Amino acid sequence: MKSASPVDRGSENEAAQDSRGQTATKEKSMGMVVISGSGLWKPEEFVTNKELVSSYNEFASRFNAQNADAIAAGTLAEKPQSSSDFIVKASGIRQRYTYRKEGILDVERMRPLLSVRADDELSHQAEIAVHAAREAMEMAGRTAKGIDMVIVSCAYTERAYPAIAIEVQQALGIEGFGFDMLVACSFALHRAHDAVAVGSARCALVINPELITPQVNFKDRDSHFIFGDVSTAMILELADTCTAPHSYEILATQAVTQYSSNVRSNFGHLSFASDSDPFADDKLFCQDGRKVFREVCPLTSEHLAALLRNSGMDVSDVRRWWLHQANIHMNQLIMRRLLGREPNFDEAPIVLDEFANTASAGSVIVFHLYHEDLMAGDTGVICSFGAGYSVGSLIVRKR
């Protein structure tokens, strides 16, 4: 069995680059960094496919009746009906957790109803971040005094500034620094890994507070079912300081981006200056799902193959794949390209049926729920992929 090179603190950094320009970095001069804890918080409320379809279909019927003349004239598209079977077949999703269920199923509203919090109150997103962070800290055996770096990484933040990460840092009593990243979880884990490895931080807390349902277009049949709300967290530190019972050495990291607007949201501060509607459909989550599927699957499978190749490993060396949870067919295709066959649940667990797509949190959810059963020396891959396009991954080994 091949494995990534062990740590040699006195030697040069080693990086292998493939023909696509992707770089897999193996630790040679830097200290071995480990994932020592993970946390998961999910809302108490959830919405089933049946509930979502009932609400959407009522809206679609009303819309079509109110706009019958324009639809007949061909100047307006008819809203198609949906079904629970359609959603399961298209995505593998059966339900999704929601931070606030109220308002989502109301045909007159069709979006969650959130309260406005005062500036001196903990924000919605910081609140769910703190929940996940505390569980990760407990698992790692870490207190606030032992952490000096906080990264909040997610698809959306509820404000531009001050950073949610700094608010979380304040709420937890952590000294040091924090910042936000609007990108997948693996990219944040990369940044945390690098900071701890070179000594600019002793211990990093990476949080994915995904509050996505406020940006979902619940009036769009092709996307109204995709997302759910959740918060995840991970602790990264040097192996020398880790006392956690279930920790994982980070053997290699790799990231690649390739521009595409096939997954997009135009929401932003320029709406005020451009006199555009800040709540128009294009300001919500938008995607061309078919193009995303055709382009992201080969990009991700090639990325993972390169990561293993650059790390001196084979696909057969990987005991478990903790993949981003966007769509069951995407995950199955990516794994078929790598394995040459259908993966089983033990190899590549799926949580889409319960959680739906949770953006950057997806791969962390799967890791959190399915990592303690591995044996010392077992190797796994954490991989996230999505908008951008962006793909990021880590090879980890159970200590």
RODREN-228645 format. One record per residue (C-alpha): residue number from 1; residue in three letters; x, z, y. Coordinates in nm, 2 decimals, decimal comma. Example, Ala and Ser with C-alpha at 12.3 -4.5 7.8 and 13.67 -1.06 7.14 Angstrom:
<sites>
   n res   east     up  north
   1 Ala   1,23   0,78  -0,45
   2 Ser   1,37   0,71  -0,11
</sites>
This chain:
<sites>
   n res   east     up  north
   1 Met   0,00   0,00   0,00
   2 Lys   0,14  -0,10   0,34
   3 Ser   0,12   0,14   0,63
   4 Ala   0,20   0,14   1,00
   5 Ser   0,54   0,28   1,09
   6 Pro   0,58   0,65   1,13
   7 Val   0,68   0,81   1,46
   8 Asp   1,04   0,80   1,57
   9 Arg   1,06   0,97   1,90
  10 Gly   1,41   0,86   1,99
  11 Ser   1,37   0,48   1,94
  12 Glu   1,23   0,20   2,15
  13 Asn   0,85   0,13   2,17
  14 Glu   0,76  -0,14   1,93
  15 Ala   0,49  -0,39   2,01
  16 Ala   0,39  -0,70   1,81
  17 Gln   0,21  -0,98   1,99
  18 Asp   0,02  -1,26   1,81
  19 Ser  -0,06  -1,61   1,92
  20 Arg  -0,38  -1,51   2,10
  21 Gly  -0,18  -1,27   2,33
  22 Gln  -0,33  -0,96   2,17
  23 Thr  -0,08  -0,67   2,15
  24 Ala  -0,09  -0,40   1,88
  25 Thr   0,13  -0,11   1,99
  26 Lys   0,27   0,12   1,72
  27 Glu   0,42   0,45   1,83
  28 Lys   0,80   0,47   1,79
  29 Ser   0,94   0,64   2,10
  30 Met   0,62   0,83   2,19
  31 Gly   0,48   1,14   2,03
  32 Met   0,21   1,10   1,76
  33 Val  -0,13   1,13   1,92
  34 Val  -0,43   1,25   1,72
  35 Ile  -0,80   1,26   1,75
  36 Ser  -0,87   1,63   1,70
  37 Gly  -1,24   1,65   1,78
  38 Ser  -1,56   1,46   1,84
  39 Gly  -1,90   1,54   1,98
  40 Leu  -2,25   1,38   1,96
  41 Trp  -2,55   1,47   2,17
  42 Lys  -2,88   1,29   2,12
  43 Pro  -3,20   1,34   2,31
  44 Glu  -3,50   1,51   2,16
  45 Glu  -3,73   1,22   2,24
  46 Phe  -3,73   0,89   2,07
  47 Val  -3,94   0,57   2,07
  48 Thr  -4,03   0,39   1,75
  49 Asn  -4,05   0,01   1,71
  50 Lys  -4,43   0,05   1,65
  51 Glu  -4,47   0,23   1,99
  52 Leu  -4,25  -0,01   2,17
  53 Val  -4,43  -0,32   2,03
  54 Ser  -4,77  -0,18   2,11
  55 Ser  -4,68  -0,12   2,47
  56 Tyr  -4,50  -0,46   2,51
  57 Asn  -4,78  -0,66   2,34
  58 Glu  -5,04  -0,51   2,57
  59 Phe  -4,83  -0,60   2,87
  60 Ala  -4,77  -0,95   2,74
  61 Ser  -5,15  -1,00   2,68
  62 Arg  -5,23  -0,88   3,03
  63 Phe  -4,96  -1,10   3,19
  64 Asn  -5,07  -1,41   3,00
  65 Ala  -5,44  -1,35   3,10
  66 Gln  -5,35  -1,29   3,47
  67 Asn  -5,14  -1,60   3,48
  68 Ala  -5,34  -1,83   3,26
  69 Asp  -5,36  -2,11   3,51
  70 Ala  -4,99  -2,12   3,59
  71 Ile  -4,91  -2,10   3,22
  72 Ala  -5,14  -2,39   3,14
  73 Ala  -4,99  -2,59   3,43
  74 Gly  -4,64  -2,53   3,28
  75 Thr  -4,51  -2,36   3,60
  76 Leu  -4,48  -2,02   3,42
  77 Ala  -4,37  -1,93   3,07
  78 Glu  -4,61  -1,75   2,84
  79 Lys  -4,49  -1,40   2,73
  80 Pro  -4,46  -1,41   2,35
  81 Gln  -4,59  -1,13   2,12
  82 Ser  -4,35  -0,91   1,93
  83 Ser  -4,36  -0,71   1,61
  84 Ser  -4,18  -0,43   1,43
  85 Asp  -4,08  -0,67   1,16
  86 Phe  -3,93  -0,91   1,42
  87 Ile  -3,72  -0,63   1,56
  88 Val  -3,59  -0,50   1,23
  89 Lys  -3,51  -0,85   1,11
  90 Ala  -3,33  -0,95   1,43
  91 Ser  -3,13  -0,63   1,48
  92 Gly  -3,17  -0,37   1,21
  93 Ile  -3,31  -0,13   1,47
  94 Arg  -3,61   0,09   1,38
  95 Gln  -3,61   0,34   1,66
  96 Arg  -3,40   0,46   1,96
  97 Tyr  -3,34   0,79   2,13
  98 Thr  -3,45   0,81   2,50
  99 Tyr  -3,34   1,06   2,76
 100 Arg  -3,69   1,04   2,91
 101 Lys  -3,97   0,88   2,71
 102 Glu  -4,23   0,93   2,99
 103 Gly  -4,29   0,60   3,16
 104 Ile  -4,14   0,36   2,90
 105 Leu  -4,46   0,30   2,71
 106 Asp  -4,68   0,30   3,02
 107 Val  -4,79  -0,06   3,07
 108 Glu  -4,82   0,00   3,44
 109 Arg  -4,46   0,12   3,46
 110 Met  -4,25   0,02   3,16
 111 Arg  -3,94   0,22   3,26
 112 Pro  -3,84   0,58   3,21
 113 Leu  -3,95   0,83   3,48
 114 Leu  -3,65   1,03   3,61
 115 Ser  -3,65   1,29   3,87
 116 Val  -3,41   1,28   4,17
 117 Arg  -3,16   1,56   4,16
 118 Ala  -3,02   1,72   4,46
 119 Asp  -2,65   1,66   4,55
 120 Asp  -2,56   2,01   4,45
 121 Glu  -2,73   1,98   4,10
 122 Leu  -2,56   1,84   3,79
 123 Ser  -2,64   1,47   3,76
 124 His  -2,84   1,34   3,47
 125 Gln  -2,53   1,16   3,33
 126 Ala  -2,30   1,45   3,38
 127 Glu  -2,55   1,68   3,20
 128 Ile  -2,55   1,47   2,88
 129 Ala  -2,17   1,42   2,90
 130 Val  -2,12   1,80   2,91
 131 His  -2,33   1,84   2,59
 132 Ala  -2,11   1,61   2,39
 133 Ala  -1,79   1,73   2,54
 134 Arg  -1,86   2,09   2,44
 135 Glu  -1,91   2,00   2,08
 136 Ala  -1,59   1,79   2,07
 137 Met  -1,40   2,08   2,23
 138 Glu  -1,54   2,32   1,97
 139 Met  -1,44   2,09   1,69
 140 Ala  -1,09   2,05   1,82
 141 Gly  -1,05   2,42   1,90
 142 Arg  -0,99   2,35   2,26
 143 Thr  -1,09   2,54   2,57
 144 Ala  -1,11   2,40   2,93
 145 Lys  -0,76   2,54   3,00
 146 Gly  -0,61   2,32   2,73
 147 Ile  -0,74   1,99   2,87
 148 Asp  -0,60   1,82   3,17
 149 Met  -0,75   1,47   3,16
 150 Val  -1,12   1,35   3,16
 151 Ile  -1,23   0,99   3,12
 152 Val  -1,60   0,89   3,13
 153 Ser  -1,64   0,55   2,98
 154 Cys  -1,98   0,38   2,96
 155 Ala  -2,19   0,07   3,04
 156 Tyr  -2,34   0,21   3,36
 157 Thr  -2,28   0,51   3,58
 158 Glu  -2,57   0,64   3,79
 159 Arg  -2,36   0,62   4,11
 160 Ala  -2,04   0,47   4,23
 161 Tyr  -1,88   0,79   4,37
 162 Pro  -1,79   1,06   4,33
 163 Ala  -1,69   0,98   3,97
 164 Ile  -1,90   1,13   3,70
 165 Ala  -1,58   1,23   3,52
 166 Ile  -1,48   1,45   3,81
 167 Glu  -1,82   1,61   3,81
 168 Val  -1,79   1,68   3,44
 169 Gln  -1,44   1,82   3,49
 170 Gln  -1,58   2,06   3,75
 171 Ala  -1,88   2,16   3,53
 172 Leu  -1,65   2,24   3,23
 173 Gly  -1,38   2,42   3,44
 174 Ile  -1,10   2,17   3,36
 175 Glu  -0,80   2,15   3,58
 176 Gly  -0,62   1,81   3,61
 177 Phe  -0,78   1,48   3,68
 178 Gly  -1,07   1,25   3,58
 179 Phe  -1,19   0,90   3,63
 180 Asp  -1,47   0,66   3,53
 181 Met  -1,44   0,34   3,33
 182 Leu  -1,71   0,08   3,29
 183 Val  -1,59  -0,06   2,96
 184 Ala  -1,61   0,00   2,59
 185 Cys  -1,50   0,33   2,42
 186 Ser  -1,19   0,20   2,26
 187 Phe  -1,04   0,10   2,60
 188 Ala  -1,09   0,46   2,72
 189 Leu  -0,93   0,59   2,40
 190 His  -0,64   0,35   2,46
 191 Arg  -0,58   0,49   2,81
 192 Ala  -0,61   0,85   2,68
 193 His  -0,38   0,78   2,39
 194 Asp  -0,11   0,63   2,62
 195 Ala  -0,14   0,91   2,87
 196 Val  -0,09   1,18   2,61
 197 Ala   0,18   0,99   2,43
 198 Val   0,40   0,95   2,73
 199 Gly   0,33   1,30   2,86
 200 Ser   0,12   1,23   3,17
 201 Ala  -0,15   1,44   3,01
 202 Arg  -0,14   1,71   2,75
 203 Cys  -0,49   1,68   2,61
 204 Ala  -0,75   1,42   2,70
 205 Leu  -1,13   1,44   2,68
 206 Val  -1,30   1,10   2,65
 207 Ile  -1,68   1,09   2,70
 208 Asn  -1,93   0,81   2,66
 209 Pro  -2,26   0,93   2,83
 210 Glu  -2,47   0,62   2,77
 211 Leu  -2,79   0,65   2,97
 212 Ile  -2,90   0,29   2,92
 213 Thr  -3,28   0,28   2,90
 214 Pro  -3,31   0,29   3,29
 215 Gln  -3,14  -0,06   3,28
 216 Val  -3,35  -0,21   3,00
 217 Asn  -3,61  -0,47   3,08
 218 Phe  -3,89  -0,34   2,87
 219 Lys  -4,09  -0,65   2,97
 220 Asp  -3,86  -0,89   2,79
 221 Arg  -3,94  -0,94   2,42
 222 Asp  -3,58  -1,04   2,32
 223 Ser  -3,41  -0,74   2,47
 224 His  -3,66  -0,46   2,52
 225 Phe  -3,58  -0,30   2,18
 226 Ile  -3,20  -0,31   2,19
 227 Phe  -3,08   0,01   2,36
 228 Gly  -3,10   0,38   2,32
 229 Asp  -2,96   0,68   2,50
 230 Val  -2,69   0,91   2,36
 231 Ser  -2,36   1,08   2,46
 232 Thr  -2,04   1,11   2,26
 233 Ala  -1,70   1,26   2,32
 234 Met  -1,35   1,27   2,17
 235 Ile  -1,05   1,49   2,22
 236 Leu  -0,70   1,34   2,20
 237 Glu  -0,38   1,55   2,19
 238 Leu  -0,03   1,55   2,04
 239 Ala  -0,01   1,62   1,66
 240 Asp   0,22   1,91   1,74
 241 Thr  -0,05   2,10   1,92
 242 Cys  -0,34   2,01   1,69
 243 Thr  -0,50   2,28   1,47
 244 Ala  -0,83   2,11   1,39
 245 Pro  -0,93   2,08   1,02
 246 His  -1,02   1,71   1,04
 247 Ser  -0,78   1,52   1,27
 248 Tyr  -0,67   1,16   1,27
 249 Glu  -0,33   1,02   1,37
 250 Ile  -0,36   0,71   1,59
 251 Leu  -0,12   0,46   1,43
 252 Ala  -0,19   0,16   1,65
 253 Thr  -0,41   0,04   1,93
 254 Gln  -0,51  -0,31   2,05
 255 Ala  -0,73  -0,46   2,32
 256 Val  -0,83  -0,81   2,43
 257 Thr  -1,07  -0,94   2,70
 258 Gln  -1,22  -1,29   2,74
 259 Tyr  -1,44  -1,36   3,03
 260 Ser  -1,80  -1,44   2,96
 261 Ser  -2,12  -1,39   3,16
 262 Asn  -2,34  -1,42   2,85
 263 Val  -2,39  -1,04   2,87
 264 Arg  -2,46  -0,95   3,23
 265 Ser  -2,62  -0,72   3,49
 266 Asn  -2,60  -0,82   3,86
 267 Phe  -2,70  -0,48   3,98
 268 Gly  -2,46  -0,37   4,25
 269 His  -2,41  -0,27   4,61
 270 Leu  -2,40  -0,63   4,74
 271 Ser  -2,78  -0,65   4,69
 272 Phe  -2,82  -0,47   5,02
 273 Ala  -2,61  -0,73   5,21
 274 Ser  -2,74  -1,03   5,02
 275 Asp  -3,10  -0,94   5,08
 276 Ser  -3,18  -0,98   4,71
 277 Asp  -3,42  -0,76   4,51
 278 Pro  -3,21  -0,48   4,36
 279 Phe  -3,47  -0,44   4,09
 280 Ala  -3,51  -0,81   3,99
 281 Asp  -3,48  -0,91   3,63
 282 Asp  -3,12  -1,02   3,67
 283 Lys  -3,02  -0,67   3,79
 284 Leu  -3,12  -0,53   3,45
 285 Phe  -2,95  -0,60   3,12
 286 Cys  -2,95  -0,97   3,05
 287 Gln  -2,79  -1,17   2,76
 288 Asp  -2,79  -1,50   2,58
 289 Gly  -2,80  -1,34   2,24
 290 Arg  -2,73  -1,65   2,03
 291 Lys  -2,42  -1,73   2,23
 292 Val  -2,30  -1,38   2,22
 293 Phe  -2,34  -1,37   1,84
 294 Arg  -2,15  -1,71   1,80
 295 Glu  -1,86  -1,61   2,02
 296 Val  -1,81  -1,23   1,97
 297 Cys  -1,81  -1,23   1,59
 298 Pro  -1,51  -1,46   1,55
 299 Leu  -1,33  -1,30   1,85
 300 Thr  -1,37  -0,96   1,69
 301 Ser  -1,28  -1,05   1,34
 302 Glu  -0,97  -1,24   1,46
 303 His  -0,88  -0,94   1,68
 304 Leu  -0,91  -0,70   1,38
 305 Ala  -0,71  -0,93   1,15
 306 Ala  -0,44  -0,95   1,42
 307 Leu  -0,43  -0,57   1,46
 308 Leu  -0,37  -0,52   1,09
 309 Arg  -0,12  -0,80   1,07
 310 Asn   0,08  -0,67   1,37
 311 Ser   0,07  -0,32   1,22
 312 Gly   0,21  -0,43   0,88
 313 Met  -0,12  -0,36   0,70
 314 Asp  -0,37  -0,54   0,49
 315 Val  -0,75  -0,53   0,50
 316 Ser  -0,74  -0,36   0,16
 317 Asp  -0,55  -0,07   0,32
 318 Val  -0,85   0,03   0,53
 319 Arg  -1,07   0,29   0,38
 320 Arg  -1,34   0,29   0,64
 321 Trp  -1,45   0,07   0,94
 322 Trp  -1,62   0,25   1,23
 323 Leu  -1,76  -0,05   1,42
 324 His  -1,96  -0,08   1,74
 325 Gln  -2,33  -0,07   1,66
 326 Ala  -2,48  -0,37   1,84
 327 Asn  -2,66  -0,57   1,58
 328 Ile  -2,65  -0,54   1,20
 329 His  -2,60  -0,91   1,15
 330 Met  -2,29  -0,91   1,38
 331 Asn  -2,13  -0,62   1,19
 332 Gln  -2,21  -0,78   0,85
 333 Leu  -2,06  -1,12   0,96
 334 Ile  -1,75  -0,96   1,11
 335 Met  -1,69  -0,76   0,78
 336 Arg  -1,75  -1,07   0,57
 337 Arg  -1,49  -1,26   0,76
 338 Leu  -1,24  -0,98   0,70
 339 Leu  -1,33  -0,87   0,34
 340 Gly  -1,46  -1,20   0,21
 341 Arg  -1,77  -1,03   0,08
 342 Glu  -2,06  -0,80   0,20
 343 Pro  -1,94  -0,45   0,30
 344 Asn  -2,11  -0,15   0,15
 345 Phe  -2,23   0,15   0,36
 346 Asp  -1,94   0,37   0,26
 347 Glu  -1,69   0,11   0,39
 348 Ala  -1,87   0,03   0,71
 349 Pro  -2,15   0,28   0,79
 350 Ile  -2,45   0,16   1,00
 351 Val  -2,65   0,39   1,23
 352 Leu  -2,84   0,12   1,42
 353 Asp  -3,17   0,20   1,25
 354 Glu  -3,18   0,55   1,41
 355 Phe  -2,98   0,51   1,73
 356 Ala  -3,01   0,14   1,82
 357 Asn  -2,74  -0,01   2,04
 358 Thr  -2,57   0,27   2,24
 359 Ala  -2,30   0,05   2,40
 360 Ser  -1,96   0,23   2,41
 361 Ala  -2,09   0,53   2,21
 362 Gly  -2,18   0,33   1,90
 363 Ser  -1,84   0,34   1,71
 364 Val  -1,79   0,70   1,81
 365 Ile  -2,13   0,80   1,67
 366 Val  -2,03   0,64   1,33
 367 Phe  -1,69   0,81   1,34
 368 His  -1,84   1,15   1,43
 369 Leu  -2,10   1,13   1,14
 370 Tyr  -1,87   0,98   0,88
 371 His  -1,52   1,10   0,90
 372 Glu  -1,49   1,44   0,74
 373 Asp  -1,53   1,31   0,38
 374 Leu  -1,21   1,10   0,39
 375 Met  -0,89   1,23   0,22
 376 Ala  -0,56   1,30   0,38
 377 Gly  -0,37   0,97   0,41
 378 Asp  -0,69   0,76   0,42
 379 Thr  -0,68   0,49   0,69
 380 Gly  -0,97   0,37   0,91
 381 Val  -1,04   0,14   1,21
 382 Ile  -1,24   0,23   1,52
 383 Cys  -1,36  -0,08   1,69
 384 Ser  -1,58  -0,15   1,99
 385 Phe  -1,68  -0,49   2,13
 386 Gly  -1,93  -0,63   2,38
 387 Ala  -1,98  -0,74   2,74
 388 Gly  -1,68  -0,89   2,92
 389 Tyr  -1,62  -1,00   2,65
 390 Ser  -1,40  -0,71   2,55
 391 Val  -1,28  -0,59   2,21
 392 Gly  -1,08  -0,27   2,16
 393 Ser  -0,97  -0,10   1,84
 394 Leu  -0,75   0,18   1,69
 395 Ile  -0,60   0,23   1,35
 396 Val  -0,62   0,60   1,25
 397 Arg  -0,51   0,80   0,95
 398 Lys  -0,65   1,13   0,82
 399 Arg  -0,40   1,41   0,84
</sites>
